[in-house]
Amino acid sequence: MPRKRLQPLTDIEVHERLCAATEAIGDASGVTIRGNTALETARRALVMLQLALVQAMEDRTDKLTGVKDQD
């Protein structure tokens, strides 16, 4: 069954989804070092993306600070 094509998200909707992903991960630690490392890295990346998106919206630019290879 083909996937339903979703409408593009506004910047606010993108930010809300990034926040929801952060909330879904929560603050629990992983049982293993690798699991814990993955959780900690995901938390940092999601927060960085949230902040970069807000900054870009405020600056009215399409470039997110700290994100490489933006084409």
N, CA, C and O atoms as a Tinker XYZ file with bonds, in Angstrom:
   284  protein
     1  N      0.847000   -1.173000    0.000000    73     2
     2  CA     0.000000    0.000000    0.000000    64     1     3
     3  C      0.900000    1.247000    0.000000    63     2     4     5
     4  O      1.764000    1.377000    0.868000    81     3
     5  N      0.711000    2.159000   -0.957000    73     3     6
     6  CA     1.543000    3.369000   -1.001000    64     5     7
     7  C      1.268000    4.265000    0.208000    63     6     8     9
     8  O      0.149000    4.343000    0.715000    81     7
     9  N      2.333000    4.937000    0.646000    73     7    10
    10  CA     2.187000    5.848000    1.771000    64     9    11
    11  C      1.456000    7.104000    1.333000    63    10    12    13
    12  O      1.667000    7.615000    0.234000    81    11
    13  N      0.598000    7.587000    2.208000    73    11    14
    14  CA    -0.118000    8.822000    1.943000    64    13    15
    15  C      0.874000    9.980000    2.016000    63    14    16    17
    16  O      1.659000   10.085000    2.959000    81    15
    17  N      0.824000   10.838000    1.015000    73    15    18
    18  CA     1.726000   11.976000    0.973000    64    17    19
    19  C      1.189000   13.077000    1.879000    63    18    20    21
    20  O      0.061000   13.539000    1.706000    81    19
    21  N      1.989000   13.488000    2.832000    73    19    22
    22  CA     1.580000   14.507000    3.790000    64    21    23
    23  C      1.889000   15.903000    3.270000    63    22    24    25
    24  O      2.802000   16.101000    2.469000    81    23
    25  N      1.117000   16.852000    3.738000    73    23    26
    26  CA     1.365000   18.246000    3.397000    64    25    27
    27  C      2.661000   18.709000    4.058000    63    26    28    29
    28  O      2.998000   18.233000    5.141000    81    27
    29  N      3.392000   19.625000    3.429000    73    27    30
    30  CA     4.586000   20.185000    4.057000    64    29    31
    31  C      4.217000   20.863000    5.380000    63    30    32    33
    32  O      3.119000   21.396000    5.537000    81    31
    33  N      5.136000   20.830000    6.304000    73    31    34
    34  CA     4.920000   21.409000    7.628000    64    33    35
    35  C      5.428000   22.847000    7.682000    63    34    36    37
    36  O      6.432000   23.189000    7.058000    81    35
    37  N      4.725000   23.669000    8.429000    73    35    38
    38  CA     5.217000   25.026000    8.685000    64    37    39
    39  C      6.386000   24.926000    9.664000    63    38    40    41
    40  O      6.604000   23.882000   10.280000    81    39
    41  N      7.123000   26.006000    9.800000    73    39    42
    42  CA     8.237000   26.022000   10.751000    64    41    43
    43  C      7.745000   25.768000   12.176000    63    42    44    45
    44  O      8.416000   25.086000   12.952000    81    43
    45  N      6.596000   26.305000   12.518000    73    43    46
    46  CA     6.035000   26.088000   13.851000    64    45    47
    47  C      5.698000   24.611000   14.037000    63    46    48    49
    48  O      5.964000   24.045000   15.098000    81    47
    49  N      5.118000   23.985000   13.020000    73    47    50
    50  CA     4.793000   22.562000   13.105000    64    49    51
    51  C      6.059000   21.711000   13.214000    63    50    52    53
    52  O      6.087000   20.724000   13.949000    81    51
    53  N      7.096000   22.093000   12.486000    73    51    54
    54  CA     8.377000   21.384000   12.590000    64    53    55
    55  C      8.905000   21.492000   14.017000    63    54    56    57
    56  O      9.330000   20.497000   14.604000    81    55
    57  N      8.876000   22.705000   14.574000    73    55    58
    58  CA     9.346000   22.911000   15.945000    64    57    59
    59  C      8.532000   22.079000   16.925000    63    58    60    61
    60  O      9.096000   21.477000   17.838000    81    59
    61  N      7.228000   22.037000   16.751000    73    59    62
    62  CA     6.371000   21.244000   17.628000    64    61    63
    63  C      6.724000   19.758000   17.552000    63    62    64    65
    64  O      6.705000   19.063000   18.568000    81    63
    65  N      7.043000   19.272000   16.361000    73    63    66
    66  CA     7.415000   17.856000   16.221000    64    65    67
    67  C      8.769000   17.568000   16.845000    63    66    68    69
    68  O      8.977000   16.504000   17.428000    81    67
    69  N      9.695000   18.520000   16.721000    73    67    70
    70  CA    10.989000   18.347000   17.378000    64    69    71
    71  C     10.814000   18.301000   18.896000    63    70    72    73
    72  O     11.447000   17.495000   19.578000    81    71
    73  N      9.951000   19.170000   19.416000    73    71    74
    74  CA     9.663000   19.169000   20.859000    64    73    75
    75  C      8.998000   17.859000   21.271000    63    74    76    77
    76  O      9.325000   17.304000   22.320000    81    75
    77  N      8.073000   17.361000   20.458000    73    75    78
    78  CA     7.387000   16.108000   20.759000    64    77    79
    79  C      8.370000   14.933000   20.745000    63    78    80    81
    80  O      8.261000   14.016000   21.559000    81    79
    81  N      9.320000   14.968000   19.824000    73    79    82
    82  CA    10.328000   13.902000   19.771000    64    81    83
    83  C     11.197000   13.938000   21.030000    63    82    84    85
    84  O     11.527000   12.895000   21.596000    81    83
    85  N     11.561000   15.139000   21.458000    73    83    86
    86  CA    12.344000   15.280000   22.686000    64    85    87
    87  C     11.565000   14.736000   23.875000    63    86    88    89
    88  O     12.112000   14.021000   24.714000    81    87
    89  N     10.289000   15.079000   23.937000    73    87    90
    90  CA     9.435000   14.605000   25.027000    64    89    91
    91  C      9.275000   13.089000   24.981000    63    90    92    93
    92  O      9.271000   12.427000   26.019000    81    91
    93  N      9.145000   12.545000   23.776000    73    91    94
    94  CA     8.976000   11.097000   23.637000    64    93    95
    95  C     10.212000   10.342000   24.128000    63    94    96    97
    96  O     10.087000    9.267000   24.715000    81    95
    97  N     11.388000   10.888000   23.896000    73    95    98
    98  CA    12.621000   10.252000   24.364000    64    97    99
    99  C     12.692000   10.316000   25.889000    63    98   100   101
   100  O     13.169000    9.385000   26.538000    81    99
   101  N     12.216000   11.415000   26.445000    73    99   102
   102  CA    12.207000   11.560000   27.898000    64   101   103
   103  C     13.598000   11.716000   28.476000    63   102   104   105
   104  O     14.552000   12.045000   27.770000    81   103
   105  N     13.697000   11.470000   29.790000    73   103   106
   106  CA    14.986000   11.659000   30.445000    64   105   107
   107  C     15.541000   10.362000   31.027000    63   106   108   109
   108  O     16.481000   10.384000   31.822000    81   107
   109  N     14.959000    9.236000   30.630000    73   107   110
   110  CA    15.450000    7.944000   31.107000    64   109   111
   111  C     16.827000    7.656000   30.520000    63   110   112   113
   112  O     17.165000    8.116000   29.429000    81   111
   113  N     17.600000    6.898000   31.254000    73   111   114
   114  CA    18.904000    6.485000   30.747000    64   113   115
   115  C     18.782000    5.104000   30.123000    63   114   116   117
   116  O     17.816000    4.381000   30.364000    81   115
   117  N     19.771000    4.752000   29.322000    73   115   118
   118  CA    19.792000    3.432000   28.706000    64   117   119
   119  C     20.430000    2.410000   29.626000    63   118   120   121
   120  O     21.257000    2.757000   30.469000    81   119
   121  N     20.052000    1.160000   29.467000    73   119   122
   122  CA    20.629000    0.078000   30.264000    64   121   123
   123  C     22.093000   -0.121000   29.889000    63   122   124   125
   124  O     22.935000   -0.367000   30.753000    81   123
   125  N     22.391000   -0.012000   28.592000    73   123   126
   126  CA    23.766000   -0.194000   28.126000    64   125   127
   127  C     24.399000    1.163000   27.833000    63   126   128   129
   128  O     23.704000    2.167000   27.681000    81   127
   129  N     25.704000    1.175000   27.759000    73   127   130
   130  CA    26.418000    2.404000   27.412000    64   129   131
   131  C     26.004000    2.864000   26.022000    63   130   132   133
   132  O     25.791000    4.057000   25.806000    81   131
   133  N     25.888000    1.933000   25.073000    73   131   134
   134  CA    25.525000    2.335000   23.704000    64   133   135
   135  C     24.112000    2.892000   23.644000    63   134   136   137
   136  O     23.864000    3.862000   22.928000    81   135
   137  N     23.183000    2.297000   24.381000    73   135   138
   138  CA    21.817000    2.819000   24.422000    64   137   139
   139  C     21.775000    4.196000   25.061000    63   138   140   141
   140  O     21.098000    5.099000   24.569000    81   139
   141  N     22.498000    4.353000   26.153000    73   139   142
   142  CA    22.543000    5.647000   26.834000    64   141   143
   143  C     23.194000    6.708000   25.949000    63   142   144   145
   144  O     22.736000    7.849000   25.902000    81   143
   145  N     24.255000    6.330000   25.254000    73   143   146
   146  CA    24.924000    7.266000   24.340000    64   145   147
   147  C     23.970000    7.711000   23.239000    63   146   148   149
   148  O     23.936000    8.888000   22.882000    81   147
   149  N     23.198000    6.773000   22.701000    73   147   150
   150  CA    22.233000    7.119000   21.642000    64   149   151
   151  C     21.184000    8.089000   22.171000    63   150   152   153
   152  O     20.843000    9.060000   21.497000    81   151
   153  N     20.671000    7.836000   23.370000    73   151   154
   154  CA    19.662000    8.733000   23.949000    64   153   155
   155  C     20.223000   10.128000   24.206000    63   154   156   157
   156  O     19.593000   11.128000   23.860000    81   155
   157  N     21.391000   10.193000   24.804000    73   155   158
   158  CA    22.003000   11.494000   25.105000    64   157   159
   159  C     22.290000   12.274000   23.820000    63   158   160   161
   160  O     22.060000   13.481000   23.756000    81   159
   161  N     22.787000   11.586000   22.812000    73   159   162
   162  CA    23.086000   12.242000   21.532000    64   161   163
   163  C     21.807000   12.739000   20.871000    63   162   164   165
   164  O     21.776000   13.848000   20.339000    81   163
   165  N     20.764000   11.938000   20.898000    73   163   166
   166  CA    19.474000   12.345000   20.313000    64   165   167
   167  C     18.920000   13.566000   21.029000    63   166   168   169
   168  O     18.427000   14.490000   20.382000    81   167
   169  N     18.994000   13.583000   22.359000    73   167   170
   170  CA    18.501000   14.750000   23.117000    64   169   171
   171  C     19.244000   16.012000   22.718000    63   170   172   173
   172  O     18.634000   17.050000   22.463000    81   171
   173  N     20.564000   15.915000   22.667000    73   171   174
   174  CA    21.367000   17.099000   22.299000    64   173   175
   175  C     21.051000   17.561000   20.886000    63   174   176   177
   176  O     20.911000   18.759000   20.639000    81   175
   177  N     20.938000   16.619000   19.957000    73   175   178
   178  CA    20.662000   16.973000   18.557000    64   177   179
   179  C     19.290000   17.626000   18.422000    63   178   180   181
   180  O     19.146000   18.627000   17.721000    81   179
   181  N     18.291000   17.070000   19.085000    73   179   182
   182  CA    16.938000   17.634000   18.990000    64   181   183
   183  C     16.868000   19.033000   19.581000    63   182   184   185
   184  O     16.244000   19.921000   19.000000    81   183
   185  N     17.500000   19.237000   20.725000    73   183   186
   186  CA    17.505000   20.575000   21.335000    64   185   187
   187  C     18.255000   21.561000   20.441000    63   186   188   189
   188  O     17.811000   22.694000   20.256000    81   187
   189  N     19.391000   21.134000   19.885000    73   187   190
   190  CA    20.150000   22.010000   18.992000    64   189   191
   191  C     19.326000   22.394000   17.769000    63   190   192   193
   192  O     19.349000   23.549000   17.344000    81   191
   193  N     18.605000   21.444000   17.207000    73   191   194
   194  CA    17.763000   21.732000   16.046000    64   193   195
   195  C     16.606000   22.662000   16.409000    63   194   196   197
   196  O     16.261000   23.553000   15.632000    81   195
   197  N     16.012000   22.464000   17.571000    73   195   198
   198  CA    14.942000   23.361000   18.023000    64   197   199
   199  C     15.451000   24.798000   18.112000    63   198   200   201
   200  O     14.833000   25.727000   17.593000    81   199
   201  N     16.585000   24.955000   18.778000    73   199   202
   202  CA    17.146000   26.298000   18.959000    64   201   203
   203  C     17.577000   26.923000   17.635000    63   202   204   205
   204  O     17.352000   28.110000   17.400000    81   203
   205  N     18.195000   26.120000   16.774000    73   203   206
   206  CA    18.635000   26.629000   15.472000    64   205   207
   207  C     17.445000   27.046000   14.617000    63   206   208   209
   208  O     17.514000   28.053000   13.913000    81   207
   209  N     16.367000   26.295000   14.670000    73   207   210
   210  CA    15.175000   26.640000   13.898000    64   209   211
   211  C     14.566000   27.945000   14.395000    63   210   212   213
   212  O     14.219000   28.812000   13.593000    81   211
   213  N     14.435000   28.091000   15.704000    73   211   214
   214  CA    13.885000   29.333000   16.269000    64   213   215
   215  C     14.765000   30.516000   15.895000    63   214   216   217
   216  O     14.261000   31.573000   15.515000    81   215
   217  N     16.092000   30.339000   16.003000    73   215   218
   218  CA    17.014000   31.429000   15.650000    64   217   219
   219  C     16.870000   31.806000   14.178000    63   218   220   221
   220  O     16.853000   32.990000   13.842000    81   219
   221  N     16.767000   30.811000   13.298000    73   219   222
   222  CA    16.621000   31.081000   11.870000    64   221   223
   223  C     15.305000   31.794000   11.580000    63   222   224   225
   224  O     15.251000   32.680000   10.726000    81   223
   225  N     14.251000   31.412000   12.285000    73   223   226
   226  CA    12.960000   32.086000   12.090000    64   225   227
   227  C     13.069000   33.543000   12.538000    63   226   228   229
   228  O     12.562000   34.440000   11.865000    81   227
   229  N     13.728000   33.777000   13.667000    73   227   230
   230  CA    13.884000   35.146000   14.159000    64   229   231
   231  C     14.745000   35.986000   13.223000    63   230   232   233
   232  O     14.470000   37.165000   13.001000    81   231
   233  N     15.794000   35.363000   12.677000    73   231   234
   234  CA    16.707000   36.068000   11.766000    64   233   235
   235  C     16.187000   36.111000   10.334000    63   234   236   237
   236  O     16.791000   36.752000    9.474000    81   235
   237  N     15.080000   35.440000   10.073000    73   235   238
   238  CA    14.495000   35.351000    8.734000    64   237   239
   239  C     15.508000   34.850000    7.700000    63   238   240   241
   240  O     15.687000   35.439000    6.634000    81   239
   241  N     16.161000   33.743000    8.057000    73   239   242
   242  CA    17.115000   33.103000    7.160000    64   241   243
   243  C     16.718000   31.650000    6.963000    63   242   244   245
   244  O     16.003000   31.078000    7.786000    81   243
   245  N     17.174000   31.065000    5.890000    73   243   246
   246  CA    16.889000   29.655000    5.632000    64   245   247
   247  C     17.990000   28.740000    6.155000    63   246   248   249
   248  O     17.861000   27.518000    6.077000    81   247
   249  N     19.062000   29.304000    6.682000    73   247   250
   250  CA    20.193000   28.516000    7.174000    64   249   251
   251  C     20.082000   28.303000    8.674000    63   250   252   253
   252  O     19.848000   29.244000    9.432000    81   251
   253  N     20.250000   27.057000    9.092000    73   251   254
   254  CA    20.229000   26.727000   10.511000    64   253   255
   255  C     21.667000   26.730000   11.043000    63   254   256   257
   256  O     22.518000   25.988000   10.553000    81   255
   257  N     21.921000   27.551000   12.025000    73   255   258
   258  CA    23.251000   27.636000   12.612000    64   257   259
   259  C     23.652000   26.288000   13.193000    63   258   260   261
   260  O     22.882000   25.653000   13.914000    81   259
   261  N     24.865000   25.862000   12.870000    73   259   262
   262  CA    25.396000   24.614000   13.411000    64   261   263
   263  C     25.055000   23.374000   12.623000    63   262   264   265
   264  O     25.481000   22.279000   12.991000    81   263
   265  N     24.295000   23.510000   11.543000    73   263   266
   266  CA    23.925000   22.359000   10.728000    64   265   267
   267  C     24.748000   22.397000    9.447000    63   266   268   269
   268  O     24.711000   23.378000    8.704000    81   267
   269  N     25.491000   21.325000    9.194000    73   267   270
   270  CA    26.352000   21.255000    8.015000    64   269   271
   271  C     25.578000   20.816000    6.782000    63   270   272   273
   272  O     24.493000   20.242000    6.879000    81   271
   273  N     26.151000   21.094000    5.633000    73   271   274
   274  CA    25.642000   20.618000    4.337000    64   273   275
   275  C     24.185000   20.979000    4.085000    63   274   276   277
   276  O     23.367000   20.109000    3.786000    81   275
   277  N     23.867000   22.240000    4.205000    73   275   278
   278  CA    22.509000   22.702000    3.908000    64   277   279
   279  C     22.439000   23.144000    2.456000    63   278   280   281
   280  O     23.023000   24.158000    2.073000    81   279
   281  N     21.724000   22.379000    1.659000    73   279   282
   282  CA    21.600000   22.718000    0.236000    64   281   283
   283  C     20.219000   23.215000   -0.068000    63   282   284
   284  O     19.922000   23.550000   -1.214000    81   283
